[in-house]
Structure formats: C-alpha cells, structure tokens
Amino acid sequence: MGFLFTSQKKKNSNVVIFDNDLSAVQVNNLDLALGIKVIDRTELILQIFASRARSSEAQIQVKLAQLQYLISRMPVSAKQHRFHGGIGMRGPGESPLHLRNEPMRRQIKELKKKLDKIQLRRRMSREGRLQPSVCIVGYTNAGKSTLLNAFTDAGAYVDDRLFATLDTKTRLVYLPDDRNILMTDTVGFIRHLPHGLVAAFRSTLEETIQADLLLHVVDASNPNRDDQIAEVNKVLKEIDAGDIPQLMVYNKVDLTDMPTGIERDDCDRIARVFLSAVSGAGLDDLRRILCEAKDSKLAAEQIENQIKQARNQPWD
C-alpha cells in the first residue's frame, strides 16, 4: 500500500481505481491512507455511463443507478443514532442519516415512476408489431451498432470505446421476398456488470427479453472472446433471456485470419456466422440465415395454429 501511495504521488495522479467493489468503509480508509481519491469498479462504470447517456431515458436510468449506488454507500456510524422522541411522540424518532437520505429516496421513487411509464409505452409499441423481432446483444465494443448500421443505415452512434450505445434503436430490416424483420440494438454488457445498472436499465433490456431471436455479436479479434461470451450469457440469464434462441455472430473477422462464412454443427444446424460489419463481408450469409429463421418461425406458428384448431374441433 505504501508503494502504491509513493508511485501515485510521483506520477501526480489524482485518482486510484480498484477493479473490484469496495465498501464505503474501505473507500474512506483508502482515501485517508493514500491522500488520493479512490473509486471502485462500479463507480467507474457509472461515471462512464453518465458521460455516454444522450437520450432522456438513458439519463433517467443512469441517474437512478447512481442514486441507488450513492444511498447504499452512506456510512453508518455509532454517532448517527436516532433522535429520541419526546412526550406524546411514538418510537425512537428519525436518524440524521435517514433525514439526509430522504430527498434521494424521493428522487429515486420519481425516477422509477418515469421508467414505469416508459416501460408501458414500450410494451404497447411491441404489442402492435407484426414483424418478428431480432435483438443484437453482446459484450461492449463488439460492433453491435456497426452491424445495425450495415443492415439498415440506422445512423446509430459508433465509437471504438466502451458503452458507446446506451439506448435501444429499432429499425426495419428488408430481407429477400419481402420477409422483413425488426432489428434492435441494445446496450453492451461487461464483466461484473453492476446489479444496480441491470435493474435501472430494465425497460431497455426488456427489448431483449421479448425478442424472437438474439444475435450474439462477438469480437472475433479479441483474445478473451470466450470469457466475454460467458459473461454475456451470464447477464442474459440474469434478465431471464437465457432461453431465447441465439445465433453467434463473430464480427471483425477482417482483423483476424478467420474466413467469412457459415459454420454448421453435426445436425446441419447453423452454429456460427463469421463476418465483418465494417467491410460488409459475410453480411449476405447473415441475411440468408435470418430468412431461414423467419421461415422456421412461420412454420412453427402454422403448426401451432393447426394444433389449436384441431383441439377446438368437435369429436365425431
């Protein structure tokens, strides 16, 4: 710890970042010991989200996550005892900590109400959709927004940095023979994504839960891609989207020696597709796969409808 303090001072640094979550007491003790501002992984991610939020919905979600994080970090000491009630009063009274947190609690309640209204509007919009929906998911900076732009000219913001996208963007994708689908870009995931952010972005992530198919975009050039795949699947399971059919899309093959194309398993089912959203190589393969997926969904719906009709037929 002393070595860290000395090296930081020599470099004239003004912050120390820990790649794990710290308690409020740990942060306070480290602040005093190092003489430098200390933040943990969650606070850093929240700051990045705050700097990236553009739409009013994203700003509300980030603000909610920040307030929930802040109120959980309020240190509680023995000195923060409750005010004692007087004659005619009930209970031990309010503590100074509770009184200090009450404005934040009211703000959290108001933000949740706003998100509930947004979630209701989203639900009503989804109920009016006729086309199958495909949701793009994946680790942050895997190229999800670039893929959406390549398919739809959506103009989604693209940058080579973490969490460039915090808002959902849904566009109509035109497939051959007028077999159109809706494609949605979502916020990227990351290792140890804070639970508060997952909860705050519930209305945004609900697009993933309601999708017919997930395009799991993977940065093929990243040496840690297998770990990133596992982290994405972990978050999908956490938001109850683990059972939705997935198609693995290995993006950025132009930065590797991997060829573009489709890989099938032993049962001739599509396992992976390799492409480059930037150059466009392999996009036709993905279009063909999406056509097959829509045909399969329509066939399944027809079978299901036939079963329902058969059940409603009177017995002879």
C-alpha positions as CSV (number, residue, x, y, z in Angstrom):
1,M,0.0,0.0,0.0
2,G,2.8,2.4,0.8
3,F,4.5,1.6,-2.6
4,L,1.2,2.4,-4.3
5,F,0.9,5.7,-2.5
6,T,4.5,6.7,-3.4
7,S,4.2,5.7,-7.0
8,Q,0.9,7.6,-7.4
9,K,2.4,10.7,-5.9
10,K,5.4,10.6,-8.2
11,K,3.1,10.5,-11.2
12,N,1.0,13.3,-9.9
13,S,-2.1,11.2,-10.1
14,N,-5.4,12.4,-8.6
15,V,-7.4,9.1,-8.5
16,V,-6.8,5.4,-7.8
17,I,-9.2,2.9,-9.4
18,F,-9.8,-0.5,-8.0
19,D,-11.0,-3.3,-10.3
20,N,-13.4,-4.7,-7.8
21,D,-16.2,-3.4,-5.5
22,L,-15.2,-1.7,-2.3
23,S,-17.3,-1.0,0.8
24,A,-17.9,2.6,2.0
25,V,-15.5,2.0,4.9
26,Q,-12.8,0.7,2.6
27,V,-13.1,3.7,0.3
28,N,-12.9,6.1,3.3
29,N,-9.9,4.3,4.8
30,L,-8.1,4.2,1.4
31,D,-8.8,7.9,0.8
32,L,-7.2,8.7,4.2
33,A,-4.2,6.4,3.7
34,L,-3.4,7.4,0.1
35,G,-4.4,11.0,0.2
36,I,-5.9,10.5,-3.3
37,K,-9.5,10.0,-4.4
38,V,-10.4,6.3,-4.5
39,I,-13.1,4.8,-6.7
40,D,-14.1,1.2,-7.3
41,R,-15.2,-0.6,-10.4
42,T,-18.9,0.1,-10.0
43,E,-18.4,3.9,-9.6
44,L,-16.2,4.0,-12.6
45,I,-18.8,2.2,-14.8
46,L,-21.4,4.6,-13.5
47,Q,-19.3,7.6,-14.5
48,I,-18.8,6.2,-18.0
49,F,-22.5,5.5,-18.4
50,A,-23.2,9.1,-17.2
51,S,-20.9,10.6,-19.8
52,R,-22.4,8.4,-22.6
53,A,-26.1,8.9,-21.8
54,R,-27.7,11.0,-24.5
55,S,-31.5,10.4,-24.5
56,S,-33.7,11.4,-21.7
57,E,-34.5,7.7,-21.0
58,A,-30.8,6.8,-20.7
59,Q,-30.2,9.8,-18.4
60,I,-33.0,8.8,-16.2
61,Q,-31.7,5.2,-16.0
62,V,-28.2,6.3,-15.2
63,K,-29.4,8.8,-12.6
64,L,-31.4,6.1,-10.9
65,A,-28.5,3.7,-10.8
66,Q,-26.2,6.5,-9.4
67,L,-28.6,7.4,-6.6
68,Q,-29.2,3.8,-5.7
69,Y,-25.4,3.3,-5.5
70,L,-24.9,6.5,-3.5
71,I,-27.5,5.8,-1.0
72,S,-26.0,2.3,-0.4
73,R,-22.6,3.9,0.2
74,M,-23.7,6.2,3.0
75,P,-21.6,5.2,6.0
76,V,-23.4,4.4,9.2
77,S,-21.6,5.0,12.5
78,A,-22.5,4.8,16.1
79,K,-22.8,8.6,16.3
80,Q,-25.7,8.5,13.8
81,H,-28.1,7.4,16.5
82,R,-31.8,8.2,16.3
83,F,-33.3,11.4,17.8
84,H,-35.2,10.4,20.9
85,G,-38.9,11.1,20.9
86,G,-40.4,13.4,23.4
87,I,-43.7,13.3,25.3
88,G,-46.6,12.3,23.0
89,M,-44.2,11.0,20.3
90,R,-44.0,7.5,19.1
91,G,-40.9,5.4,18.5
92,P,-37.3,6.5,18.7
93,G,-37.6,9.2,16.0
94,E,-35.7,9.7,12.8
95,S,-32.0,9.3,12.5
96,P,-29.8,12.1,10.9
97,L,-28.8,9.6,8.2
98,H,-32.5,8.9,7.3
99,L,-33.3,12.6,7.2
100,R,-30.2,13.2,5.0
101,N,-31.2,10.3,2.6
102,E,-34.9,11.2,2.4
103,P,-34.5,13.6,-0.6
104,M,-32.6,10.9,-2.5
105,R,-35.3,8.4,-1.7
106,R,-38.0,10.7,-3.1
107,Q,-36.0,11.3,-6.2
108,I,-35.5,7.5,-6.7
109,K,-39.2,7.0,-6.4
110,E,-40.0,9.7,-9.0
111,L,-37.4,8.2,-11.4
112,K,-38.9,4.8,-11.1
113,K,-42.3,6.2,-11.9
114,K,-40.9,7.8,-15.1
115,L,-39.3,4.5,-16.1
116,D,-42.6,2.6,-15.5
117,K,-44.3,4.9,-17.9
118,I,-41.5,4.4,-20.5
119,Q,-41.8,0.6,-20.0
120,L,-45.6,0.8,-20.5
121,R,-45.1,2.7,-23.8
122,R,-42.6,0.2,-25.0
123,R,-44.9,-2.7,-24.2
124,M,-47.8,-1.1,-26.1
125,S,-45.5,-0.5,-29.0
126,R,-44.3,-4.1,-29.1
127,E,-47.9,-5.4,-29.0
128,G,-48.6,-3.5,-32.2
129,R,-45.7,-5.0,-34.1
130,L,-46.4,-7.5,-36.8
131,Q,-42.8,-8.5,-37.8
132,P,-40.6,-10.9,-35.9
133,S,-38.0,-9.1,-33.7
134,V,-34.3,-9.8,-33.6
135,C,-32.2,-8.2,-30.8
136,I,-28.5,-7.6,-31.1
137,V,-26.7,-8.4,-27.9
138,G,-23.0,-8.8,-26.9
139,Y,-20.1,-7.6,-25.0
140,T,-19.4,-3.8,-25.1
141,N,-17.5,-2.7,-28.1
142,A,-18.1,-5.9,-30.1
143,G,-19.6,-4.0,-33.1
144,K,-23.3,-4.2,-32.4
145,S,-24.2,-0.7,-33.6
146,T,-22.0,-1.1,-36.6
147,L,-23.9,-4.3,-37.5
148,L,-27.2,-2.5,-37.2
149,N,-26.0,0.4,-39.4
150,A,-24.7,-2.1,-42.0
151,F,-28.2,-3.7,-42.3
152,T,-30.4,-0.6,-42.0
153,D,-28.4,2.7,-42.4
154,A,-29.8,3.5,-38.9
155,G,-27.2,6.1,-38.2
156,A,-26.5,4.6,-34.8
157,Y,-23.7,6.2,-32.9
158,V,-20.5,4.2,-33.3
159,D,-17.2,4.7,-31.5
160,D,-14.2,2.5,-30.5
161,R,-14.9,2.7,-26.8
162,L,-16.9,1.1,-24.0
163,F,-20.6,1.7,-23.8
164,A,-20.9,4.0,-26.8
165,T,-24.6,2.8,-27.0
166,L,-26.9,3.2,-24.1
167,D,-30.2,3.5,-25.9
168,T,-32.2,0.9,-27.9
169,K,-32.6,1.6,-31.5
170,T,-35.1,-0.5,-33.6
171,R,-35.1,-0.5,-37.3
172,L,-36.9,-2.5,-40.1
173,V,-34.6,-4.8,-42.0
174,Y,-35.7,-5.7,-45.5
175,L,-35.0,-9.3,-46.4
176,P,-35.5,-11.0,-49.7
177,D,-39.1,-11.8,-50.8
178,D,-40.5,-9.1,-48.5
179,R,-39.7,-11.2,-45.5
180,N,-38.9,-8.2,-43.2
181,I,-37.9,-8.2,-39.5
182,L,-37.4,-5.7,-36.8
183,M,-33.8,-5.4,-35.5
184,T,-32.9,-3.8,-32.2
185,D,-29.5,-2.6,-31.0
186,T,-29.0,-2.7,-27.2
187,V,-26.5,-1.6,-24.5
188,G,-23.4,-3.7,-24.4
189,F,-22.6,-6.0,-21.4
190,I,-19.4,-6.2,-19.5
191,R,-17.7,-8.4,-16.8
192,H,-19.2,-7.9,-13.4
193,L,-21.9,-5.5,-14.7
194,P,-23.3,-3.8,-11.5
195,H,-26.7,-5.2,-10.5
196,G,-28.0,-1.6,-10.0
197,L,-27.4,-0.9,-13.6
198,V,-29.1,-4.1,-14.7
199,A,-32.1,-3.1,-12.6
200,A,-32.2,0.5,-13.7
201,F,-31.9,-0.4,-17.4
202,R,-34.7,-3.0,-17.1
203,S,-37.0,-1.1,-19.5
204,T,-34.2,-1.0,-22.1
205,L,-33.2,-4.7,-21.6
206,E,-36.9,-5.8,-21.9
207,E,-36.4,-5.5,-25.6
208,T,-34.0,-8.4,-25.3
209,I,-36.4,-10.5,-23.2
210,Q,-39.2,-10.1,-25.8
211,A,-37.1,-10.9,-28.9
212,D,-37.7,-13.9,-31.1
213,L,-34.0,-14.3,-31.8
214,L,-30.8,-12.9,-30.3
215,L,-27.8,-12.1,-32.5
216,H,-25.0,-12.6,-30.0
217,V,-22.2,-10.4,-31.6
218,V,-18.7,-11.5,-30.6
219,D,-15.4,-9.6,-31.3
220,A,-13.6,-12.3,-33.1
221,S,-10.3,-10.4,-32.8
222,N,-10.4,-10.3,-29.0
223,P,-8.2,-13.0,-27.4
224,N,-10.7,-13.1,-24.4
225,R,-13.7,-13.6,-26.6
226,D,-14.7,-16.9,-24.9
227,D,-14.7,-15.2,-21.5
228,Q,-16.8,-12.4,-23.0
229,I,-19.3,-14.9,-24.4
230,A,-19.7,-16.4,-21.0
231,E,-20.2,-13.0,-19.3
232,V,-22.9,-12.1,-21.9
233,N,-24.7,-15.4,-21.3
234,K,-24.5,-14.8,-17.6
235,V,-26.3,-11.4,-17.9
236,L,-28.8,-12.8,-20.3
237,K,-29.7,-15.5,-17.8
238,E,-29.9,-12.8,-15.1
239,I,-32.5,-10.8,-17.0
240,D,-34.5,-14.0,-17.9
241,A,-33.4,-14.1,-21.5
242,G,-31.2,-17.2,-21.3
243,D,-33.7,-19.4,-23.1
244,I,-34.2,-17.2,-26.2
245,P,-32.7,-18.7,-29.3
246,Q,-29.2,-17.3,-30.1
247,L,-27.2,-17.0,-33.2
248,M,-23.5,-16.5,-32.7
249,V,-22.1,-13.7,-34.9
250,Y,-18.4,-13.5,-35.0
251,N,-17.7,-9.9,-36.1
252,K,-14.4,-8.1,-37.0
253,V,-13.0,-11.2,-38.9
254,D,-11.2,-8.6,-41.1
255,L,-8.8,-8.2,-38.1
256,T,-8.2,-11.9,-37.9
257,D,-7.2,-14.8,-40.2
258,M,-10.8,-16.2,-40.0
259,P,-12.7,-16.6,-43.3
260,T,-16.2,-15.3,-43.6
261,G,-19.0,-17.9,-43.9
262,I,-21.4,-20.1,-42.0
263,E,-20.5,-22.9,-39.6
264,R,-23.0,-25.7,-39.0
265,D,-23.0,-28.4,-36.3
266,D,-23.2,-32.2,-36.8
267,C,-27.0,-31.9,-37.2
268,D,-26.6,-29.3,-40.0
269,R,-27.9,-26.6,-37.8
270,I,-26.3,-23.1,-38.0
271,A,-23.9,-22.7,-35.2
272,R,-21.9,-19.6,-36.1
273,V,-21.6,-17.0,-38.8
274,F,-18.4,-15.1,-39.5
275,L,-18.5,-11.6,-40.9
276,S,-17.2,-8.1,-40.9
277,A,-19.8,-5.4,-40.3
278,V,-17.3,-2.7,-41.4
279,S,-16.4,-4.2,-44.8
280,G,-19.7,-5.9,-45.3
281,A,-18.1,-9.3,-46.0
282,G,-20.4,-12.1,-44.8
283,L,-23.5,-9.9,-44.4
284,D,-25.3,-11.8,-47.2
285,D,-24.8,-15.0,-45.2
286,L,-26.4,-13.5,-42.2
287,R,-29.3,-12.2,-44.3
288,R,-29.9,-15.7,-45.6
289,I,-29.8,-17.1,-42.1
290,L,-32.4,-14.6,-40.9
291,C,-34.6,-15.6,-43.8
292,E,-34.3,-19.2,-42.7
293,A,-35.1,-18.3,-39.1
294,K,-38.2,-16.3,-40.1
295,D,-39.4,-19.2,-42.3
296,S,-38.8,-21.6,-39.4
297,K,-40.8,-19.3,-37.1
298,L,-43.7,-19.0,-39.6
299,A,-43.7,-22.8,-40.0
300,A,-43.8,-23.3,-36.2
301,E,-46.7,-20.8,-35.9
302,Q,-48.6,-22.6,-38.6
303,I,-48.2,-25.9,-36.8
304,E,-49.2,-24.4,-33.5
305,N,-52.3,-22.8,-35.1
306,Q,-53.2,-26.2,-36.7
307,I,-52.9,-27.8,-33.3
308,K,-55.1,-25.2,-31.7
309,Q,-57.7,-25.6,-34.5
310,A,-57.6,-29.4,-34.1
311,R,-58.2,-29.1,-30.3
312,N,-61.2,-26.9,-31.0
313,Q,-62.7,-29.4,-33.5
314,P,-65.7,-31.3,-32.1
315,W,-65.2,-35.1,-31.8
316,D,-67.2,-37.2,-34.2
